């Protein structure tokens, strides 16, 4: 299972600033999230976010993450059935 870590390219801010101007743009390494996930396919990212946020996650966000995690598990089950 993968793990979350702060993006070293933007110091976990998700944004990259320019040297001479206040404009910013999303970090290209973490795509603006401020974090990197070790699994290239992002398998398990919803569970990792739930573990990270714990009981402090917003109720709506927690419900969304729980639903997405259940959907990911169901997809894994279906993929396993389809493999020869």
RAJO-V679072 format. One record per run of one state. SS is the DSSP state (alpha for helix, beta for strand, coil for the rest). FROM is the first residue (numbers start at 0). TO is the last residue. Records with the same first field share a line. If there is no record, write none. Layout:
# RAJO-V679072
SS=FROM-TO / FROM-TO
This chain:
# RAJO-V679072
coil=0-2 / 6-13 / 17-22 / 26-33 / 37-43 / 56-57 / 82-83
beta=3-5 / 14-16 / 23-25 / 34-36
alpha=44-55 / 58-81
